[in-house]
Amino acid sequence: MDIVADVGTEMNPNGLGAYQFDLVYDLNYLEVISVSDAEELGKTGRTVKELGPTDVTAGQTVFAVYSYPPEGVSELAGPKNTVVLATATLKAKQAGVTTLNLENALLTDTKANVWPGAGRDLTTEDGTITILTNLALGRPATQSSTYDSGVASRAVDGNTYGAWGNNSVTHTDYNAQAWWQVELGAVQDISGIAVWNRTDCCGGRLSGFYVLVSDVAFTSTDLTATLGQGGVSSYYTAGQAGSPTTIAVNRTGRYVRVQLTGSNWLSLAEVEVWGR
Ligand SMILES: [Ca+2]
């Protein structure tokens, strides 16, 4: 996943004519893909000269922009308010908590593509970035029954494409309270869960469902009993699941289940469990 960090700076009352950012990061966790000027200085009529980024491979990126007033103009202030001046895109190499140190700059906003198709704000105030990873990927998955070739592992194969013919969508038989679940290998910090519905047909089957999270194994496949099991958190979606439907969790868990309240076939294109 990529992390996109918007970078600004404290500007003096006369406006900004130049800036330099120093991004220092741990090469074990982060790799800088690009740093780009947001062209705020150019909007003021100044001529902009970009320098850098440099030293990308050493865990430090220096990026500077200088600008000059047009010829014959002695003073032309740059932007005066806190704005985005540059955008740094970084790639997360592994899950964990790491720090992106910024000198001469503020990290005004940081987004990481932890939810497919949409950014999600991460901790920015102290320059710390929490890198999330899909804990469910390739983990053991089971389901209430299997129809045709729609095995449970298809929801943790890393492919969110929702067409049945692509061989990456699960399929149970017609079951009362049909369920699917995954075991994460250990109790882990879960930030959120993304449930990806089948898309070529039958999307209404994945409606009125619970996502259930527990540190310990579920003791029953009965929905009412599971909702009453100690330590189980439940997240209900009344309508039809999307591509994806995202659920904020922010608790620990090892076992994650998707379960219908009614009777139907259950198909999932993918279930992503984002955490660290
Ligand atoms: Ca899949």
Boltz pocket constraint, residues with backbone or C-beta under 6 A from the ligand:
constraints:
  - pocket:
      binder: B
      contacts: [[A, 153], [A, 154], [A, 155], [A, 156], [A, 157], [A, 158], [A, 159], [A, 160], [A, 161], [A, 168], [A, 169], [A, 268], [A, 269], [A, 270]]
      max_distance: 6.0
